Amino acid sequence: MSKIRRGGYVFLTWKGDHSPRHVHAYRKGKLVVKWDLDGRAAMKGRASGGVLALIRELESEGLL
């Protein structure tokens, strides 16, 4: 499991998790969005522009 804290969110990924490749974003202990990294779409919840910017930033850093 990978756990990254950034911008008031916690981003979680698991190696060997089911397809598609995705990240879970939490804020204050509650799921905000489960984001499909390959399809660039929400699988569950809603992604604000802020959380999407953080996901893009983490991807560009090679952390997701």
Summary of the structure (lengths in Angstrom):
residues: 64
radius of gyration: 10.5
end to end distance: 11.3
largest distance: 27.9
contacts: 162
relative contact order: 0.24
helix: 19%
strand: 44%
